[in-house]
Structure formats: structure tokens, C-alpha cells
Amino acid sequence: MKIRRIKKRRSRPKHLIRTAGWLLVLLGLLFVYSVKIEPNLLLVRHYQLQGEAAGTETIRLAQISDIQIGENYSMKQLQRVVKKIEKQQPDIILFTGDLFENYAVCGAEVEAEVTALLGRLEAPLGKYAVWGNRDYGGGAARAYRRILDKAGFELLCNSSAQITAAEGKQVLLCGLDDGLFGAPNDAQFPQQMDGFAYRILLLHEPDLAQRWVQSDFQLILAGHSHGGQVRLPFWAGLRTVLAEQYTRHFYTLNEETGQQLYVNTGLGTSHLPVRFGVVPEIAVFDITI
């Protein structure tokens, strides 16, 4: 009769503790990166676009969005943005809303410095902005107009600007009021757009772009979404009202006309002071007209 010896299973508490320790270290590093590092990074994205006619003139647009100055976005960060834009030498500078996170908290303290920094920006064909939802709340409405005016930005609110490029070609730039706290309306936009070499619509909340899919605009620029702010392989990021369908970068809205929407992922943060997989950006468009 053979007697089998039963092997005792060795417990591996040390391996489990070591694994758990490494996981905690990894989570700690990810937390530090998403709070301290990525929100302070700044990426310039370059795109080339073509107008309907085979022209030879190129105009350069620089778009920024959702700065959201506050406790989690400093003047030092805004200075870096201004320097980066200056290096791009844009013809036109566009801001698609949300200057302060909450103007009532610290806006008055930094208003003069913000105005001076935005005023430093130069663009020979103009600087333009539209309303964002946070530009209405927290006492920001009067300050927003005041800051933009002193900094040399034209605030487009259901209005338009006709820009003459170097070769005399006309670019149409239209801007809508905010979709959450304003009243976006295109009644005052030019009814005939055939004479323009390029047509651009500015708005804050990207999901509003669906209303203008059948319009003659070739490019729609928006912000608001922060690109989801946190993007993981199994999670597309945070969603916010009127930025649920379109969250980041290019979308073709009308296959027949080629109309495109670009959703800028913004500079600051909202609700949570974190970014992961969504580096703050400046979008630069070289458009041949």
C-alpha cells in the first residue's frame, strides 16, 4: 500500500503585499501626473485646411478655449499660452469662451493682469471671442466684456465680422451667443455667403453645431468639452451638457459639403483639477483660400 504525501500549499502573503504596494505606487504616480504634470503641459496642434477655390493665399488662425482662470489655473500658465501663441504669428486669434472658472472667487484680483496678457497678443487681421457659459455666471458678464474690449478682442454675440485678407479675399467670421445662458441666433448673419473665400462659425458648446449642419459654414470651432478631461482605454472621459456628442478635435458634419467641426480640448480644468490623456492645447489652422 502506497502512502501519498500531501503537499501543503505555500501561502504567498509577501507576494500579495508586494503587488499591492506596487499598485499603490503606480496609482500615486498617476495621481501626481494627472494633477501636477499634465494640466501644466501645453501642446500646439497644427492643421492645414483648404478653401473651395484653389487659391494661393494662406491665413493662419490660432484658437484657444476654456482657460478657466482660478485657483487651479495661474497667471504663469496664461503667460506660457501667450508666449506660445506669439511664436505662431497668427493672422487671426480666436477665443471660444470660458475665461474664468468662477470670476466671483478671484477674478477681480487678477483682472488687470489677465487684461494685460491678452492685450499683448497681436494678430493683424483681428482678435475675436464668443461667450462661454462661465462668462455669464459669478459676476463675470460685465467683466468679460470689459476685459475683452481693453485687450483688443471683438466679442461676437450673434454677430459677424468680414475680414479682408492680403489678396483682397473676404473671410466671414460669425459668432454665436452661449447655448446655456445666452440665446444663440443667426438672424443677423449675412444671408448670402457665396462671395466669401472662407466661412467660419464660432460657438462654445459643440453639440449646438448640429443646428448649422445645412449652413454654408465650412468650419465650425467650439470648446466647452475639455476633451473629456480624463481619457482611459475603457472610459472616454467626463461628459458635460451640450458636449456629449462631440468632445474633441475634428468631426465631419456634412459629408456632401465637407463641413467640419473642431472641438478644442481647452487649456484649464473644470470641476476637478485633473487632466489625463487630454493635454491642454492651442489649435493652429493654416487655411488656403
C-alpha positions in Angstrom: 0.0 0.0 0.0 1.4 3.3 -1.1 1.1 6.3 1.1 0.8 9.6 -0.7 2.3 12.6 0.9 0.0 15.6 0.7 1.9 18.7 -0.2 1.0 21.8 1.7 0.2 24.8 -0.3 2.5 27.6 0.5 0.9 30.8 1.4 2.2 33.8 -0.5 1.3 36.8 1.6 4.6 38.5 0.8 3.9 38.4 -3.0 0.4 39.9 -2.5 1.8 42.6 -0.2 4.5 43.4 -2.8 2.0 43.5 -5.6 -0.4 45.7 -3.7 2.5 48.0 -2.8 3.5 48.5 -6.4 -0.2 49.1 -7.4 -0.4 51.9 -4.7 2.9 53.4 -6.0 1.5 53.3 -9.6 -1.8 54.9 -8.5 0.1 57.6 -6.6 2.3 58.4 -9.7 -0.8 58.6 -11.9 -2.5 60.9 -9.4 0.6 63.2 -9.3 0.8 63.2 -13.1 -2.9 64.0 -13.7 -2.9 66.8 -11.0 0.5 68.3 -11.2 2.0 67.5 -14.6 -0.4 67.1 -17.4 -2.6 70.2 -16.6 0.7 72.2 -16.8 1.7 70.8 -20.2 0.8 72.8 -23.4 0.6 71.4 -26.9 0.3 73.3 -30.2 -1.6 71.3 -32.8 -1.2 72.3 -36.4 -3.7 71.7 -39.2 -3.9 72.6 -42.8 -7.3 73.3 -44.4 -8.3 74.1 -48.0 -11.0 76.5 -49.2 -13.3 75.7 -52.0 -11.2 77.6 -54.6 -7.6 76.6 -55.5 -6.2 79.8 -54.0 -2.6 80.7 -53.2 -3.0 82.8 -50.1 -2.8 81.2 -46.6 -4.2 82.7 -43.5 -3.2 81.4 -40.0 -5.8 81.1 -37.2 -4.9 80.3 -33.6 -7.8 79.1 -31.4 -7.8 78.8 -27.6 -10.7 77.9 -25.4 -11.7 77.3 -21.8 -8.8 79.0 -20.0 -10.9 79.0 -16.7 -8.5 81.1 -14.7 -8.9 80.4 -11.0 -7.4 78.5 -8.1 -6.2 75.8 -10.5 -5.0 78.0 -13.4 -2.4 80.6 -12.6 -1.1 83.7 -14.3 2.2 81.8 -15.0 0.2 79.3 -17.1 -1.5 82.1 -19.0 1.8 83.7 -19.7 3.1 80.5 -21.3 0.0 80.4 -23.5 0.6 84.0 -24.7 4.2 83.2 -25.5 3.3 80.1 -27.4 0.7 82.0 -29.5 3.1 84.8 -30.2 5.6 82.3 -31.6 2.9 81.1 -34.1 2.5 84.6 -35.5 -1.2 84.1 -36.3 -3.2 86.4 -38.6 -6.3 85.9 -36.5 -6.8 84.8 -32.9 -10.0 83.2 -31.7 -11.2 82.5 -28.2 -14.2 80.2 -27.8 -15.2 81.1 -24.3 -14.9 80.5 -20.6 -12.2 82.9 -19.4 -12.6 82.3 -15.6 -13.6 79.3 -13.7 -15.5 81.5 -11.3 -15.0 85.2 -11.6 -16.5 85.9 -8.1 -13.8 83.9 -6.4 -10.6 85.5 -7.6 -11.4 87.3 -10.9 -11.2 90.9 -9.5 -7.7 90.2 -8.1 -6.2 89.2 -11.4 -8.4 91.1 -13.9 -5.7 93.7 -14.6 -3.0 91.1 -15.2 -5.3 89.0 -17.4 -6.3 92.0 -19.5 -2.6 93.0 -19.9 -1.6 89.5 -21.0 -4.5 89.1 -23.5 -3.7 92.6 -24.8 -0.1 91.5 -25.6 -1.4 89.2 -28.3 -1.1 90.6 -31.8 -3.0 89.5 -34.9 -3.0 91.7 -38.0 -6.5 90.5 -39.1 -8.0 90.8 -35.6 -8.8 89.0 -32.3 -12.3 87.7 -31.7 -14.2 85.9 -29.0 -17.6 84.4 -28.2 -19.5 83.9 -24.9 -19.0 80.7 -22.8 -21.3 79.6 -20.1 -18.9 80.6 -17.3 -18.6 84.0 -18.8 -22.1 84.7 -17.7 -22.0 83.4 -14.1 -20.3 84.5 -10.9 -20.4 88.2 -11.8 -18.3 87.5 -14.9 -20.6 89.0 -17.6 -19.6 92.7 -17.2 -16.0 91.8 -16.5 -15.8 89.6 -19.6 -16.9 92.4 -21.9 -14.6 94.9 -20.2 -11.5 92.6 -20.3 -12.0 91.7 -24.0 -12.6 95.3 -25.0 -9.5 96.5 -23.2 -7.4 93.6 -24.6 -8.4 94.4 -28.2 -10.8 91.4 -28.7 -14.1 91.9 -30.6 -16.9 90.0 -28.9 -19.1 88.3 -31.4 -22.6 87.7 -30.0 -24.9 86.6 -32.8 -22.9 88.9 -35.0 -20.3 88.7 -37.7 -17.1 90.2 -38.9 -15.9 90.4 -42.6 -12.2 90.1 -42.8 -10.2 91.1 -45.8 -7.0 89.0 -46.4 -3.9 90.2 -48.1 -5.1 89.5 -51.7 -8.4 91.1 -51.1 -10.3 87.9 -50.5 -13.0 88.0 -47.9 -13.3 85.7 -44.9 -16.6 85.6 -43.0 -16.4 85.0 -39.2 -19.6 84.6 -37.3 -20.0 84.1 -33.6 -23.0 82.8 -31.6 -24.1 83.6 -28.0 -23.7 80.9 -25.4 -26.1 78.0 -25.7 -26.7 77.5 -21.9 -27.2 81.0 -20.6 -27.5 83.1 -23.7 -29.7 83.0 -26.8 -27.8 81.8 -29.9 -29.4 83.2 -33.1 -28.1 83.5 -36.6 -30.7 86.1 -37.8 -28.1 88.8 -38.1 -25.6 86.7 -40.1 -25.2 87.5 -43.8 -27.9 85.7 -45.8 -25.7 85.5 -48.9 -22.3 83.8 -48.3 -21.2 83.0 -51.8 -18.8 85.9 -52.1 -16.6 84.8 -49.2 -13.5 82.7 -49.8 -13.9 81.0 -46.4 -16.7 80.9 -43.8 -16.2 80.2 -40.1 -18.7 79.9 -37.3 -17.6 80.2 -33.6 -19.7 78.8 -30.7 -18.9 77.5 -27.3 -20.9 74.2 -26.8 -20.0 71.8 -29.7 -23.4 69.9 -29.7 -25.0 73.2 -30.9 -23.2 72.7 -34.2 -25.9 70.2 -35.3 -28.2 73.2 -35.9 -25.9 74.5 -38.6 -25.2 71.3 -40.5 -27.1 72.6 -43.5 -25.5 76.0 -43.4 -22.7 77.4 -45.7 -20.1 77.4 -43.0 -17.0 75.4 -43.9 -15.5 75.3 -40.4 -17.2 75.4 -37.0 -15.0 76.0 -34.0 -16.1 75.1 -30.4 -14.7 74.3 -27.0 -16.5 73.5 -23.7 -15.8 69.8 -23.5 -12.2 69.9 -22.2 -11.9 66.8 -24.4 -13.4 64.7 -21.6 -10.5 65.9 -19.4 -9.7 62.3 -18.3 -9.4 59.6 -21.0 -8.7 56.0 -20.3 -8.7 52.9 -22.6 -12.0 51.8 -21.1 -13.5 55.2 -20.5 -14.0 58.1 -22.9 -13.9 60.8 -20.2 -16.2 63.2 -18.4 -19.2 64.4 -20.3 -20.9 67.7 -19.9 -24.2 69.1 -21.2 -24.1 70.1 -24.9 -20.7 68.4 -25.3 -21.9 64.8 -25.2 -21.9 64.0 -28.9 -18.8 65.9 -29.9 -15.9 66.0 -27.4 -12.5 66.5 -29.2 -10.9 67.5 -32.4 -12.3 67.1 -35.9 -15.8 65.8 -37.0 -17.2 65.9 -40.5 -20.8 67.2 -40.0 -21.8 67.2 -43.6 -20.3 64.6 -46.0 -21.7 66.4 -49.0 -20.3 69.8 -48.4 -17.3 68.7 -46.3 -18.3 70.9 -43.4 -16.1 70.3 -40.4 -16.4 70.9 -36.6 -13.3 71.2 -34.5 -13.7 70.9 -30.7 -10.8 72.4 -28.9 -9.9 70.5 -25.7 -9.1 73.7 -23.9 -6.4 75.0 -21.5 -7.8 74.8 -18.0 -9.8 72.3 -16.0 -13.4 72.2 -14.7 -15.0 70.6 -11.6 -11.9 68.5 -10.9 -8.3 69.9 -11.2 -7.1 66.9 -13.2 -6.2 66.0 -16.8 -5.2 62.6 -18.1 -4.7 61.8 -21.7 -6.0 65.2 -22.7 -3.1 67.7 -22.8 -4.1 71.4 -22.9 -3.9 72.7 -26.4 -3.6 75.6 -28.8 -5.0 74.8 -32.2 -3.5 76.5 -35.2 -5.2 76.3 -38.6 -3.4 77.3 -41.9 -6.2 77.8 -44.4 -5.5 78.2 -48.1 -8.0 80.4 -49.8 
